[in-house]
Amino acid sequence: MSSAVPKVSVGLPVYNGERFLAEAIESSLGQTYPDFELIISDNGSTDRTRDICLRYAARDARVRFLPSDVNHGASWNYCRVLEAARGPYFRWAPADDKFHQESLQACVDVLDAYPDVVLCYPQTLLINERGEMLERYEDDLDFRSPDVTARFREAIRRNRLVSAIYGLMRTDALRKTGGLHAFPGADVTLLAELTLYGRFWEIPRPLFYRRLHGAASTSLTTMEAVQEWFDPRKKDKLFLYLWTHLFKHAAGIRRAPLGLLTKLALFGVLARWSIGVRGHLVDELVEAAGKAMNRKKTTPIRQGEAGPKQPGATVVK
């Protein structure tokens, strides 16, 4: 590992990712932009993941490998690579996706040119298990406004795959947020909070290849399964999706380095959002009360049924 501080830190969290891991690593190491480090954190894998990581760490000085003997969940692993980052710019790299070789250079150019931009991300191509293109994915999001309330309103309005979470971010701004929490949709609340620190910039080129396959986190079908993926210790905990997001959005507003009037305007945006989903908020309370009553009557087991479909629910990979 080089002693010089790189300009970019790329964090690759992985758990049992042997199938696509080598391809993902090669994608990061093959970038045309040279000044970066690749931090790979293995979250207690039981397959060949660790061997693959060790092989690349021995081969390339840009690779830093952080092993773990225990699976602490995806949230812990994502936060771990961020904590280890040394560069002023940071990007998460999923263990089953790929980036075009010019992706990093394109994002660095934007952050260098526009100090008020805190996140730069390219457009997304969806690919299958064999790496074949499925379709071009449209985020239908716009976080370019200099008005922080407009950006925040757009961020909480609708997010789906949230591919922007894999863009290049300013490390200091990202660390000032509450981070990636251990609950479903935590990428939504993180991106929403990050809009309070600056603009987002989308590069109009499909330079991120997001792989859809049966073992991806995006294929999980129940809220309980997603919750366990984020943190195995919470697999049997009651979870209120929208209520959790409401409180996390409010915490992000309180934490942001903004003036009082701006924060009041942001709380107004959040209040209007809450009114818009008030029916779902009530439904969550009713469902949670029913589950709590059932748990008192029976021995607690993992719930197999999916909760009501929540607007904006998504997961990071």
N, C-alpha and C positions, 0 to 999 in steps of 0.2 A: 504493500500500500504506500502510495506517495505521501510524503510529509507536507507537501504544498496543499494549501486549502483550495479546493476546486470551486468554480463558480456555480456549478449545478450539482445537486445531490438527487439521485434517483433512488427511491425506496421501493424494493420489491418484496412484499410480504407473501409468504407461501405456506401452504399446508397440504401435504400429500398431492403435490402438483407435478409428479414425474412425467405425466403424459405430454404436457405442453411446455414445461419449464425451460428446457434447453432452447427451444425456439423463442421463448419470451426473452431469455437472457441475451441470445444472439441479436435480437431486435434492438435491445438497449445498447449493447456494445458496438453495434454497427452504425451508430449515429455519425453523421458527418461533423457535428459539433464535437470537439475533442475534450473540452475542459469540464469533465464531470467525474463523479464517483458513483458506483452502483452498490447500494447497500441491500443485501439479501438477508432477510430474517426468516429462518425456518421455525415454524410454530409446532415443534414436537411431531414432525412427520413420521409415519411408520412405513413409508415406501422408499424408493430410491432417491428421494428429494435431496437428502443431505449429501449423498455421494456426488450428485450432479453439482451441487453448490460448491463443494470442496474442490472439485475438478476445475471449475472456472476460477475460483479464488486463487488456486495455485498457478493458473495459466496467465491471468491478467491482473496487474497491479491496481487497476481501478476498482476491483471487486473487493468489498468488505463483507465477510460472512458472519452473521450472528446466529448461532444455534440456540435452541431451547429443547429441553427434554419433555416439556409439558405443553399441551395445547391450551393456551389461555384464551382462545377466541380471536376472531378477525380484528376486532376493535383494538385489542392489546397489541397485535402484531403491526397494524397500520400505525399506531402511535409510536411504537418502538423504533421504526425506521425513521420517522420524523425526528424523534429525540436524538438519534445518532447523526442526523444530517449536519454537515459542516458548511455547505454552500449557501449563499444568499438567495438562490433560487432552488425550488424543490418540486419534484414530481413523483407521484405514486405510479408504479408500473405493475399491473396485474400479472399474475403468473401464467395466465392462459391467453392473454391478448398480445398484440404486436403494434409497433409504431413504424411508420414510414421512416426511412433513414434521414430525411430532412426535417422531421418533426421538431426535434429539439432546437435546431438552429433557427427555425422559423419562429418558435416561441421566444427564444432568447432575444432575437432581434426586436420583437415587440416590447418586451419588458425593458430592454435597454433604451428604447426610443420614447416610451411613455411612462414616466414615473408614477402617474396616478392609476395605472393599470396594475391590479394585484394578481390577476389570473389570466393566462392566455391559453386557449385550447383550440385544436383543429377540429374540423368536422369529422364525423364518424362513418366508417363503413362496417356493416355487420358481415361477419364471415362465419362459416360452419366449421365443423371439426377438422375438415381437410384443408382449411384455409381458403376455401372458395368463397367468392363474394356472393352475399345474399341480396343486400340492398343498401342504398345510402340512407343513413338515419338522420332525420331532421329533428333537432332539439326543440325548434320553435320557441327559442328563448332569446331575450335581448337584454343584456346587462351593460350596455354601453353608455347609458344616460349618466350625466354628471350629477343628477339629482339622486341622492341616496335613498329617499323614500320611494322613488320610482323603481330603482333597482331592487329594493327589498320587496316591494309589492309584486314585481315580476317573479322574484325568486320563490315566494311562498304560494304563488298562483297555481303553478302546475310544473311538476318535474316528473320525468318518467325514468329513463335509464341513467340520467345524470352523468353523462359521459364527461362533462366539464370537470368532474372531480379528478380526472386524470390529466388535466392540463398542468402547465408550469406555473407555480405560485411563488410569491415572495415569501421566503421562509419566516421572516420576522412577523409579517401580518398573520400568517397561518398560526403561528405559535401564540399570538395574542387572543385568538378565539378560544372557545371551550374545547376545541379539538373534535375528533371523531368519537362520539359516545358509543356505548354498547347497547344499542337498541335499533330495531328496524327503522329504516329511513333516516339514520343518523347522517348520511351524506347530504340529505336535503337540508337539514338544519345547519350543517356546517357551511354549505355553500351560501345559504341565506345570510348567515352571520358574516361571512367573508365579503358579501356585497356592501356591508357597512364600512369597510376599510378601503374600498376603491372600486374602479370599474373592471369589468371582464371584457376580454377581447376574443372574438371567434375568428380564426383564420379560415377563409372560405375555400379550403382545400381538404379533402378527406385523407388525413394523415394518421388517423388512429383506427386500428382494426380491432373491433370488439367481437370476440368469439362467442357464439351461442352454442352450447352443448349441454348434454344431460346432467353433467356433474357441476355445472356453474352455479353460483349462488343465485343467479337470476332465475334458475329453474326450480327453486324451492317454492312449494305450493301452499304452505301454511305459515301464519304469523309466528307460531311456536317454533317451527323449523328455522325461520330466519333469526329469531331471537337467540336460539341455541348457537347458530353460526356466529353471531356477533360475540356471544359470551356463553360457553357451555354451562356456567354456574347458574344462568338465568332461564334454563329451559323449561322449568315448571312454574315460573313466576307469572302472575297476572300482569298484563301489559295493555295500557290504553294508548293506542297509537297517536290519535289527534291531541289528546290531553298532554301527552309527553312532548309533542312537538310545540304545542302552545306555550308550555312553560319554558322550553329550551329557547324558543324564539324570544320570549320576554327576557330571559337571562342574557342572551346575546346583545339585545338592545341596551340593557343596563351596563354591560361590560364595555361596550364600544366607546372610544374616545371622541364623543360627539357632544355638542352643546345641549342644554336642557330643552330648548324649543324644538330642535331636531328630534330628540328622543321622544318628546310628546307627540310629534307628528308620526313617528314610527309606531308608537303604541296605538295611535289612531288607526293606522293601516292594519295592525294586528287585530284590533277590536273588530273592524269591519270583516276581516277574514273569519274571525270566530263566529260572527253573526251568520255568515254565509254557510258555515258548516255546523250550525247549532244542532240540527237534527242528528247528525252523526255523533256529535259530542254526547247527546242524551243517550243515543243507542249504545255507545261504549259503556256508559255508567250502568245501564240496565243489564247489558251482557256480563259485565264484570261482577255485578251483584249476584246474578244467576250462577256464575261459575264459583263464586265464593260460597254460596249456599250448598252447591253440589259437593264441594270439597269437604265441607263439614260432615256430610252424610256418608261419604265414601273414602276409601284409602286413596290418597293422592296418586294419580298416574299422569303420564304425559297426555295432554289433550291432543287428539288427532284431527279434530275438525278445524276448518279454517274460520277465522272471524269474518265479519262483514268486510267487503271490499272497501278499502280506504282511499280517498282521493289523494293521489300523489305518492302512494306507497312505492318504495323502491329500495334496492339494496346495492351496496358496493360489492365488487367481486373480490 
